[in-house]
Amino acid sequence: MKSEKYTVMFIPDDETGTRSYHISKTAIRLILSATGILIVCGLGILVYFVPKMADYTEIIDRHDQFASERLNVLELTRNLERVKQMDELVRHSLGTTLDIDERPVVSDSLTGIVSMPKTQISFIENIPSVAPIQGFVSQRSGNAGLFITKTHHGIDIVAKEGEPIMAAASGVLVFYSWTYEFGNLIILYHGDDYFTHYGHNKQNFKHQLDMVTRGEVIGLVGNTGMSSGPHLHFEVWREFVAMDPLIYFPEYRATDLTLLNE
């Protein structure tokens, strides 16, 4: 019995060089079978590898999450180390008789006056609320400047050299010395885990363990340390975390020169 064949003809547009091919029914069946097998194999590969790709994506996401958590742990470790350093500073400055880890004993529930060895700090007056000087903000918290290559924990307030610097809140002076970065530096402890820093001073009027009241003059604006001109470097710390001073002194926003560059 003669096998069935199919003829496939290719006719060019100019009708020259016509070509024809004879394909048997068996060959067509083989081609269709091979095509079917390839399709089935392709579907099998997709069914097998698509879940694997989803698992790989999940692994990548978990890796990114773990990396982010590791960075958070490293940041917490650095913060803990900074807390330990600040704690040692306060303990060394105030002596072993004052333990800032313990809550002070309140002696007057109405006024909030607390008793500490040789000191009395009011919870009402310990929150920074008096602007240390009047001037223009040339550097804000968190931004780098000409002489600043690391995180800027406070603000720089430009003022005339020799202008009086006032204590932002009542407290006790825990640091009074010269530093390479901030020149003549004063650090006040206000109780309730509040600290304020005053740097680049021309002169410091107070000494170690001196008690100061809110608004009292503690020094003069200067240009000491790593400074490009007369100004006050002012920081506010709460629970060993640097706070943005503009939160406590919004009046400085009216004289913020950094806004001109935005």
C-alpha positions as a printed NumPy array, in Angstrom:
array([[  0.   ,   0.   ,   0.   ],
       [  1.344,   3.327,  -1.033],
       [  2.119,   5.65 ,   1.889],
       [  0.409,   9.006,   2.043],
       [  2.526,  12.07 ,   1.431],
       [  1.975,  15.791,   1.741],
       [  3.505,  18.316,  -0.596],
       [  4.637,  21.708,   0.677],
       [  5.309,  24.333,  -1.988],
       [  7.165,  27.639,  -1.64 ],
       [  6.274,  30.137,  -4.387],
       [  8.219,  33.45 ,  -4.474],
       [  6.374,  36.69 ,  -5.318],
       [  8.067,  36.82 ,  -8.705],
       [  6.904,  33.248,  -9.366],
       [ 10.419,  32.106, -10.218],
       [ 12.254,  29.225,  -8.619],
       [  9.25 ,  27.463,  -7.132],
       [ 10.219,  24.762,  -4.672],
       [  8.226,  21.872,  -3.378],
       [  8.889,  19.352,  -0.598],
       [  7.228,  15.994,  -0.048],
       [  6.679,  15.044,   3.602],
       [  5.325,  11.693,   4.6  ],
       [  2.59 ,  11.274,   7.153],
       [  5.015,   9.414,   9.406],
       [  7.462,  12.34 ,   9.386],
       [  4.673,  14.749,  10.317],
       [  3.707,  12.498,  13.211],
       [  7.327,  12.434,  14.399],
       [  7.581,  16.234,  14.206],
       [  4.34 ,  16.689,  16.125],
       [  5.437,  14.116,  18.726],
       [  8.807,  15.832,  19.194],
       [  7.085,  19.208,  19.522],
       [  4.706,  17.793,  22.118],
       [  7.574,  16.274,  24.068],
       [  9.419,  19.637,  24.066],
       [  6.303,  21.43 ,  25.292],
       [  5.769,  18.9  ,  28.083],
       [  9.439,  19.168,  29.103],
       [  9.217,  22.95 ,  29.111],
       [  6.131,  22.871,  31.305],
       [  7.849,  20.41 ,  33.642],
       [ 10.867,  22.673,  33.956],
       [  8.621,  25.648,  34.725],
       [  6.67 ,  23.681,  37.326],
       [  9.917,  22.582,  38.979],
       [ 11.918,  25.82 ,  38.88 ],
       [  9.245,  28.491,  39.499],
       [  8.813,  27.459,  43.182],
       [ 12.617,  27.304,  43.464],
       [ 12.823,  30.875,  42.187],
       [ 10.226,  31.921,  44.767],
       [ 12.268,  30.218,  47.493],
       [ 15.394,  31.997,  46.265],
       [ 13.612,  35.345,  46.386],
       [ 12.47 ,  34.593,  49.941],
       [ 16.045,  33.684,  50.912],
       [ 17.308,  36.981,  49.488],
       [ 14.619,  38.897,  51.404],
       [ 15.545,  37.09 ,  54.637],
       [ 19.226,  37.835,  54.027],
       [ 18.447,  41.538,  53.583],
       [ 16.331,  41.451,  56.748],
       [ 19.099,  39.762,  58.734],
       [ 21.63 ,  42.267,  57.387],
       [ 19.391,  45.155,  58.447],
       [ 18.907,  43.63 ,  61.896],
       [ 22.663,  43.136,  62.222],
       [ 23.214,  46.82 ,  61.431],
       [ 20.654,  47.698,  64.111],
       [ 22.506,  45.513,  66.605],
       [ 25.794,  47.213,  65.731],
       [ 24.178,  50.635,  66.165],
       [ 22.756,  49.595,  69.539],
       [ 26.204,  48.34 ,  70.538],
       [ 27.739,  51.7  ,  69.656],
       [ 25.006,  53.505,  71.569],
       [ 25.614,  51.279,  74.588],
       [ 29.318,  52.045,  74.45 ],
       [ 28.528,  55.771,  74.305],
       [ 26.209,  55.389,  77.303],
       [ 28.985,  53.667,  79.246],
       [ 31.427,  56.455,  78.388],
       [ 28.958,  59.159,  79.436],
       [ 28.191,  57.239,  82.619],
       [ 31.887,  57.022,  83.481],
       [ 32.265,  60.743,  82.768],
       [ 29.434,  61.686,  85.111],
       [ 30.559,  59.271,  87.821],
       [ 34.125,  60.577,  87.655],
       [ 32.988,  64.193,  87.67 ],
       [ 30.387,  63.967,  90.449],
       [ 32.097,  61.286,  92.536],
       [ 30.916,  57.887,  93.679],
       [ 28.385,  59.365,  96.121],
       [ 26.046,  60.233,  93.239],
       [ 24.683,  57.298,  91.263],
       [ 22.776,  58.5  ,  88.21 ],
       [ 21.452,  54.978,  87.627],
       [ 19.252,  55.313,  90.705],
       [ 16.147,  57.459,  90.683],
       [ 16.55 ,  60.541,  92.92 ],
       [ 14.376,  60.808,  96.011],
       [ 11.69 ,  63.494,  95.67 ],
       [ 11.538,  65.634,  98.782],
       [  8.688,  67.917,  97.707],
       [  5.87 ,  66.466,  95.589],
       [  4.442,  69.916,  94.856],
       [  7.505,  71.658,  93.426],
       [  9.311,  68.54 ,  92.253],
       [ 12.547,  69.415,  94.084],
       [ 14.765,  66.365,  94.398],
       [ 17.555,  65.822,  96.868],
       [ 21.015,  64.748,  95.791],
       [ 24.332,  64.982,  97.625],
       [ 25.196,  68.7  ,  97.854],
       [ 22.764,  69.48 ,  95.001],
       [ 19.13 ,  70.272,  94.419],
       [ 17.735,  70.172,  90.893],
       [ 14.134,  70.943,  90.086],
       [ 12.292,  68.792,  87.56 ],
       [ 10.498,  71.991,  86.554],
       [ 13.728,  73.79 ,  85.643],
       [ 15.811,  70.878,  84.34 ],
       [ 14.303,  70.871,  80.837],
       [ 16.321,  73.122,  78.48 ],
       [ 14.135,  76.149,  77.88 ],
       [ 16.383,  79.242,  77.911],
       [ 18.243,  79.955,  74.662],
       [ 21.952,  80.062,  75.554],
       [ 22.672,  82.987,  73.2  ],
       [ 20.994,  85.094,  70.543],
       [ 22.404,  84.509,  67.086],
       [ 22.115,  82.8  ,  63.717],
       [ 22.13 ,  79.021,  63.211],
       [ 24.894,  78.172,  60.725],
       [ 24.93 ,  74.404,  61.209],
       [ 22.071,  72.108,  62.168],
       [ 22.047,  68.758,  63.888],
       [ 23.019,  65.817,  61.709],
       [ 24.632,  67.753,  58.861],
       [ 28.338,  67.812,  58.037],
       [ 30.21 ,  71.085,  57.753],
       [ 33.609,  72.5  ,  56.818],
       [ 35.325,  71.313,  59.98 ],
       [ 32.928,  68.433,  60.72 ],
       [ 33.496,  65.01 ,  59.176],
       [ 31.183,  63.019,  61.437],
       [ 27.64 ,  63.311,  62.731],
       [ 26.898,  66.784,  64.057],
       [ 25.086,  66.211,  67.345],
       [ 24.053,  69.822,  67.958],
       [ 23.704,  73.221,  66.331],
       [ 26.214,  75.997,  65.716],
       [ 25.006,  79.482,  66.653],
       [ 26.973,  82.39 ,  65.199],
       [ 27.359,  85.339,  67.571],
       [ 29.82 ,  88.109,  68.385],
       [ 32.892,  86.95 ,  70.286],
       [ 32.565,  87.711,  73.975],
       [ 28.763,  87.457,  74.064],
       [ 27.552,  85.87 ,  77.329],
       [ 26.455,  82.214,  77.247],
       [ 23.54 ,  81.282,  79.503],
       [ 22.666,  77.915,  81.006],
       [ 19.703,  76.444,  79.133],
       [ 18.427,  74.84 ,  82.358],
       [ 19.354,  74.53 ,  86.021],
       [ 21.878,  71.855,  86.907],
       [ 25.401,  70.972,  87.977],
       [ 28.586,  71.389,  85.938],
       [ 30.062,  67.932,  85.303],
       [ 32.74 ,  68.781,  82.724],
       [ 34.945,  71.85 ,  82.481],
       [ 38.04 ,  71.56 ,  80.335],
       [ 39.724,  72.058,  76.976],
       [ 39.132,  69.581,  74.157],
       [ 40.791,  69.43 ,  70.761],
       [ 37.495,  69.58 ,  68.863],
       [ 35.42 ,  71.975,  70.967],
       [ 38.097,  74.051,  72.696],
       [ 36.794,  75.353,  76.02 ],
       [ 33.866,  73.023,  76.699],
       [ 31.225,  72.982,  79.435],
       [ 28.816,  70.093,  80.064],
       [ 25.899,  70.541,  82.452],
       [ 23.846,  67.741,  83.996],
       [ 20.242,  68.797,  84.684],
       [ 18.815,  65.645,  86.237],
       [ 16.219,  63.38 ,  84.629],
       [ 18.965,  62.264,  82.18 ],
       [ 19.304,  65.726,  80.574],
       [ 22.727,  67.065,  79.53 ],
       [ 23.646,  70.225,  77.606],
       [ 27.022,  70.919,  75.957],
       [ 28.529,  74.373,  75.268],
       [ 31.626,  74.41 ,  73.047],
       [ 34.251,  76.755,  71.509],
       [ 33.939,  79.127,  74.476],
       [ 36.354,  82.04 ,  74.834],
       [ 36.137,  81.74 ,  78.597],
       [ 34.376,  79.491,  81.089],
       [ 33.086,  81.134,  84.26 ],
       [ 32.077,  77.988,  86.12 ],
       [ 34.084,  75.098,  87.526],
       [ 33.645,  71.431,  88.342],
       [ 30.54 ,  70.633,  90.451],
       [ 29.343,  74.248,  90.447],
       [ 25.563,  74.563,  90.638],
       [ 23.988,  76.825,  88.001],
       [ 20.494,  78.178,  87.596],
       [ 18.517,  78.481,  84.408],
       [ 19.598,  81.611,  82.504],
       [ 22.814,  82.076,  84.526],
       [ 25.883,  83.191,  82.547],
       [ 28.406,  80.341,  82.396],
       [ 30.89 ,  81.592,  79.789],
       [ 31.604,  83.756,  76.751],
       [ 31.249,  83.014,  73.039],
       [ 34.618,  82.234,  71.484],
       [ 36.51 ,  80.665,  68.618],
       [ 38.508,  77.944,  70.384],
       [ 39.136,  74.404,  69.195],
       [ 38.254,  73.345,  65.652],
       [ 36.296,  76.464,  64.76 ],
       [ 36.119,  78.659,  61.675],
       [ 34.753,  81.717,  63.495],
       [ 33.143,  82.907,  66.728],
       [ 30.128,  80.747,  67.521],
       [ 28.604,  78.456,  70.145],
       [ 28.343,  74.728,  69.549],
       [ 25.264,  73.696,  71.546],
       [ 24.025,  70.152,  72.179],
       [ 21.052,  68.696,  74.071],
       [ 21.205,  65.061,  75.251],
       [ 18.372,  63.058,  76.831],
       [ 18.906,  59.537,  78.14 ],
       [ 22.312,  59.523,  76.4  ],
       [ 20.745,  60.211,  72.994],
       [ 21.545,  63.408,  71.094],
       [ 18.391,  65.478,  70.576],
       [ 17.789,  68.19 ,  67.994],
       [ 18.088,  71.5  ,  69.924],
       [ 15.589,  73.092,  67.53 ],
       [ 12.902,  70.938,  69.165],
       [ 13.513,  72.721,  72.462],
       [ 14.271,  76.133,  70.956],
       [ 12.007,  76.686,  67.933],
       [ 12.854,  80.407,  68.017],
       [ 16.173,  79.531,  66.372],
       [ 14.292,  78.464,  63.231],
       [ 13.627,  82.146,  62.514],
       [ 17.396,  82.755,  62.284],
       [ 18.354,  79.445,  60.634],
       [ 20.771,  80.341,  57.831],
       [ 20.882,  76.735,  56.595],
       [ 17.35 ,  77.125,  55.239],
       [ 18.719,  79.498,  52.592],
       [ 20.522,  76.572,  50.944],
       [ 17.403,  74.4  ,  50.659]])
